[in-house]
Amino acid sequence: MDILAAEGRASGLFYLNTKYSVCPLMQAETPQALLEEIRQSREHRTKTNRLMNEQKAVLEIFYGDEYLDEWLEQFCQLHIERWENTAYPSKYKDPEQKIFLRECIMAWIKDEVIVRFSINLGGKRIAFVIGFMEERTLIHHSTSYDAAYYKISPGKVLTMLIIQWMAEHGLNRLDFGEGAEEYKYIYANANQELGRIFISPVRNLPFILKAKYKDMSRKHLKNHPKLKNIYHNKIWPASQKLKAAILSLTPVDLDLF
C-alpha cells in the first residue's frame, strides 16, 4: 500500500486515498474462545436448539458446485425480496448480475476459497451465507434469509452454526465485510478500517467530482441530509451530462481542456 500510494501521488494523475468505511469483526484468541463468546448468548442457544433439534432443520455446507443453480436461484430471490421497496434494492433483479455471481462462485470454487452455508427446513432453504476462507478468518461476503421466518431468527441461528463450524476448522476471526449495519454489532468486538482509492486522468471531471464528494460525505455530510439531497438531485445529474458531453468530443477537442 505504501508503494501504491507513493506511485499514485507521483503519477501526475488524479489520486485520492480515503478511509471511508469499516469492516466489523468478531475475533478471539482461539477458535474455542470465539465459540464460547457466542454461547454466552441465551437467545442464540435457545433459538438454535429449537430450530435445529426440535424442528429438525439441517445445516448445509457446500465447498463445490453442489446444487449450485438451485441454491443460487433461491439465494437471489430471497435477496430481492429482502431489499424490495428500500433505498437499496437488490442488484440481483438484473439477470446479468445473477450470471456474474455464478461465474464468480465457480472461480472461487476453483481457487478453493469459498464455502456456502444454508439452513434447510422441511426441504426449503430459509437462510444463506456466502463466505470466504482466508487463513484463520472467515469473511462474511453475502447473506440472505426468508423474512417469513423472522420470528425464529434463521440469520442468528446460522451465524451461531457458522461459528461452531469455524471452531471445528481452526478459524478464530469472523469478518462481516464492508458496512456498519446494526446487526453486525450484535457480534462484532472490533472494527477494521476500509479504504478506497480513486485514480483517473485529471480531465475526468465527473469522476473527480464523485470521488471528492464521497470523501467529503464521509467526513462532513453524514448528518446533513439537505446537502446530500443537493448532490443527488443537482450535482450528480449535472456531472453525468458533462461526462456525456466530454465523451462526445474528438481527441482534438479533448486537448483543449
C-alpha positions as CSV (number, residue, x, y, z in Angstrom):
1,M,0.0,0.0,0.0
2,D,2.8,2.4,0.8
3,I,4.3,1.8,-2.7
4,L,1.0,2.2,-4.4
5,A,0.3,5.5,-2.5
6,A,3.7,6.9,-3.4
7,E,3.3,6.0,-7.1
8,G,-0.2,7.4,-7.2
9,R,0.9,10.7,-5.8
10,A,3.9,10.9,-8.2
11,S,1.9,9.8,-11.3
12,G,0.5,13.1,-12.5
13,L,-2.9,11.5,-12.3
14,F,-5.8,12.5,-10.0
15,Y,-5.2,10.4,-6.9
16,L,-7.2,10.2,-3.7
17,N,-6.8,7.7,-1.0
18,T,-9.5,7.8,1.6
19,K,-10.7,5.7,4.5
20,Y,-14.4,5.6,4.0
21,S,-16.0,2.7,5.9
22,V,-15.4,-0.2,8.4
23,C,-15.4,-4.0,8.4
24,P,-16.9,-5.1,11.8
25,L,-15.1,-8.1,13.2
26,M,-15.8,-10.8,15.8
27,Q,-12.5,-12.3,16.9
28,A,-10.9,-14.1,19.8
29,E,-7.5,-15.5,20.8
30,T,-8.6,-19.0,19.9
31,P,-11.4,-20.7,17.9
32,Q,-12.8,-22.2,21.1
33,A,-12.8,-18.8,22.8
34,L,-14.8,-17.4,19.8
35,L,-17.3,-20.2,20.2
36,E,-17.6,-19.6,24.0
37,E,-18.3,-16.0,23.4
38,I,-21.4,-16.6,21.3
39,R,-22.5,-19.5,23.6
40,Q,-22.9,-16.9,26.3
41,S,-26.0,-15.6,24.5
42,R,-29.0,-17.5,25.8
43,E,-31.1,-16.2,22.8
44,H,-28.7,-17.8,20.3
45,R,-28.6,-21.1,22.2
46,T,-32.3,-21.3,22.6
47,K,-33.2,-20.4,19.1
48,T,-30.6,-22.7,17.6
49,N,-31.9,-25.6,19.7
50,R,-35.5,-25.0,18.7
51,L,-34.8,-24.8,15.0
52,M,-32.1,-27.5,14.7
53,N,-33.2,-30.0,17.3
54,E,-36.9,-29.5,17.8
55,Q,-37.9,-28.6,14.2
56,K,-35.2,-30.8,12.7
57,A,-33.7,-28.2,10.4
58,V,-30.5,-29.2,8.6
59,L,-27.3,-27.2,8.2
60,E,-25.9,-27.4,4.6
61,I,-22.3,-26.7,3.9
62,F,-21.0,-26.7,0.3
63,Y,-17.4,-26.2,-0.9
64,G,-18.0,-27.1,-4.5
65,D,-20.8,-26.7,-7.1
66,E,-23.3,-29.0,-5.3
67,Y,-26.9,-27.9,-6.0
68,L,-25.4,-24.6,-7.2
69,D,-28.1,-23.4,-9.7
70,E,-31.0,-24.2,-7.3
71,W,-29.2,-22.8,-4.4
72,L,-28.3,-19.5,-6.2
73,E,-31.8,-19.0,-7.5
74,Q,-33.2,-19.3,-4.0
75,F,-30.5,-17.1,-2.6
76,C,-31.1,-14.3,-5.2
77,Q,-34.9,-14.5,-4.8
78,L,-34.7,-14.0,-1.1
79,H,-32.2,-11.2,-1.5
80,I,-34.6,-9.5,-3.9
81,E,-37.5,-9.8,-1.5
82,R,-35.4,-8.7,1.5
83,W,-34.4,-5.3,-0.2
84,E,-37.6,-4.7,-2.2
85,N,-39.1,-1.2,-1.5
86,T,-35.9,0.0,0.2
87,A,-33.4,2.6,-0.8
88,Y,-31.0,-0.2,-1.8
89,P,-32.9,-2.7,-4.0
90,S,-31.1,-5.9,-4.7
91,K,-28.8,-5.9,-7.7
92,Y,-29.9,-9.5,-8.4
93,K,-33.1,-8.2,-10.0
94,D,-30.8,-7.8,-13.0
95,P,-30.4,-11.3,-14.7
96,E,-26.8,-10.4,-15.7
97,Q,-25.9,-9.9,-12.1
98,K,-27.1,-13.5,-11.3
99,I,-24.9,-14.8,-14.1
100,F,-22.0,-12.8,-12.9
101,L,-22.4,-14.1,-9.3
102,R,-22.4,-17.7,-10.6
103,E,-19.3,-17.1,-12.6
104,C,-17.6,-15.6,-9.6
105,I,-18.6,-18.6,-7.4
106,M,-17.2,-21.0,-10.0
107,A,-13.9,-19.1,-9.9
108,W,-13.9,-19.1,-6.1
109,I,-14.5,-22.8,-6.1
110,K,-11.6,-23.3,-8.4
111,D,-9.4,-21.3,-6.0
112,E,-10.8,-23.3,-3.0
113,V,-11.6,-20.2,-1.0
114,I,-15.4,-20.3,-0.9
115,V,-17.8,-22.0,1.5
116,R,-21.6,-21.8,1.2
117,F,-23.9,-22.2,4.2
118,S,-27.6,-22.6,4.3
119,I,-30.4,-23.8,6.7
120,N,-32.9,-26.2,5.2
121,L,-36.2,-26.5,7.0
122,G,-38.5,-29.2,5.7
123,G,-37.0,-29.1,2.2
124,K,-36.9,-25.3,2.0
125,R,-33.8,-23.2,2.4
126,I,-34.5,-20.2,4.7
127,A,-31.1,-18.7,5.4
128,F,-27.9,-18.4,3.3
129,V,-24.4,-17.1,3.7
130,I,-21.6,-17.0,1.1
131,G,-18.2,-17.0,2.9
132,F,-14.5,-16.8,2.0
133,M,-11.8,-18.7,3.9
134,E,-8.6,-16.7,4.4
135,E,-6.0,-18.2,6.8
136,R,-7.8,-18.2,10.2
137,T,-10.5,-15.8,9.0
138,L,-14.0,-16.4,7.5
139,I,-15.2,-13.4,5.5
140,H,-19.0,-13.0,5.6
141,H,-19.4,-12.0,2.0
142,S,-23.1,-12.1,1.3
143,T,-26.2,-13.2,3.2
144,S,-29.9,-13.7,2.6
145,Y,-32.8,-15.1,4.6
146,D,-36.6,-15.7,4.3
147,A,-38.3,-12.8,6.1
148,A,-41.4,-15.0,6.6
149,Y,-39.4,-16.9,9.3
150,Y,-38.0,-13.9,11.1
151,K,-39.7,-14.9,14.4
152,I,-37.4,-17.9,14.6
153,S,-34.3,-15.8,13.7
154,P,-32.7,-18.1,11.0
155,G,-30.0,-15.5,10.5
156,K,-28.9,-15.6,14.1
157,V,-29.1,-19.4,14.2
158,L,-27.0,-19.7,11.0
159,T,-24.4,-17.3,12.5
160,M,-24.1,-19.5,15.6
161,L,-23.8,-22.6,13.4
162,I,-21.1,-20.9,11.3
163,I,-19.1,-20.0,14.4
164,Q,-19.3,-23.7,15.5
165,W,-18.0,-24.7,12.1
166,M,-15.2,-22.2,12.5
167,A,-14.2,-23.6,15.8
168,E,-14.0,-27.1,14.3
169,H,-11.8,-25.8,11.4
170,G,-9.4,-23.6,13.5
171,L,-10.8,-20.2,12.5
172,N,-10.9,-17.5,15.2
173,R,-11.9,-14.4,13.2
174,L,-15.3,-13.6,11.6
175,D,-15.1,-10.6,9.3
176,F,-18.6,-9.2,8.5
177,G,-17.4,-7.3,5.5
178,E,-17.9,-3.7,4.5
179,G,-20.6,-1.6,6.2
180,A,-21.7,-0.7,9.7
181,E,-25.1,-2.3,9.6
182,E,-26.6,-2.7,13.1
183,Y,-27.0,-6.4,13.0
184,K,-23.2,-6.9,12.7
185,Y,-22.7,-5.3,16.1
186,I,-24.7,-8.0,17.8
187,Y,-21.4,-9.9,17.4
188,A,-18.6,-7.6,16.5
189,N,-16.0,-6.7,19.1
190,A,-13.6,-4.8,16.8
191,N,-13.5,-2.7,13.6
192,Q,-11.2,-2.7,10.7
193,E,-10.9,0.4,8.6
194,L,-11.7,0.0,4.9
195,G,-10.2,2.4,2.4
196,R,-11.0,3.4,-1.2
197,I,-8.5,4.6,-3.8
198,F,-9.6,6.8,-6.7
199,I,-7.2,7.2,-9.7
200,S,-8.1,8.8,-13.1
201,P,-6.8,11.3,-15.7
202,V,-7.0,14.8,-14.4
203,R,-9.5,15.7,-17.2
204,N,-12.1,13.2,-16.0
205,L,-14.1,15.8,-14.1
206,P,-17.2,13.8,-13.4
207,F,-15.1,11.0,-11.8
208,I,-13.1,13.5,-9.8
209,L,-16.3,15.3,-8.5
210,K,-17.8,12.0,-7.5
211,A,-14.6,10.9,-5.7
212,K,-14.3,14.1,-3.8
213,Y,-18.0,14.0,-2.9
214,K,-17.6,10.5,-1.5
215,D,-14.6,11.6,0.6
216,M,-16.4,14.8,1.7
217,S,-19.6,13.0,2.6
218,R,-17.7,10.5,4.8
219,K,-16.2,13.4,6.7
220,H,-18.9,16.1,6.7
221,L,-22.2,15.1,5.3
222,K,-23.4,12.2,7.3
223,N,-25.7,14.4,9.4
224,H,-26.6,16.9,6.7
225,P,-29.4,15.3,4.5
226,K,-30.1,18.6,2.7
227,L,-26.6,18.7,1.3
228,K,-26.8,15.1,0.3
229,N,-30.1,15.9,-1.5
230,I,-28.4,18.7,-3.4
231,Y,-25.7,16.4,-4.6
232,H,-28.0,13.5,-5.7
233,N,-30.6,15.8,-7.4
234,K,-28.4,18.5,-8.9
235,I,-24.6,18.0,-8.8
236,W,-24.6,14.3,-9.8
237,P,-27.1,14.7,-12.7
238,A,-25.1,17.7,-14.0
239,S,-21.9,15.7,-13.8
240,Q,-23.4,12.9,-15.9
241,K,-24.4,15.4,-18.6
242,L,-20.8,16.8,-18.5
243,K,-19.4,13.3,-18.8
244,A,-21.6,12.6,-21.8
245,A,-20.5,15.8,-23.4
246,I,-16.8,15.1,-22.9
247,L,-17.2,11.6,-24.3
248,S,-18.8,13.0,-27.5
249,L,-15.8,15.3,-28.2
250,T,-13.0,14.4,-30.6
251,P,-9.4,13.8,-29.4
252,V,-8.5,17.3,-30.7
253,D,-11.3,18.9,-28.7
254,L,-10.2,17.0,-25.6
255,D,-6.8,18.6,-25.8
256,L,-8.5,22.0,-25.2
257,F,-9.4,21.0,-21.6
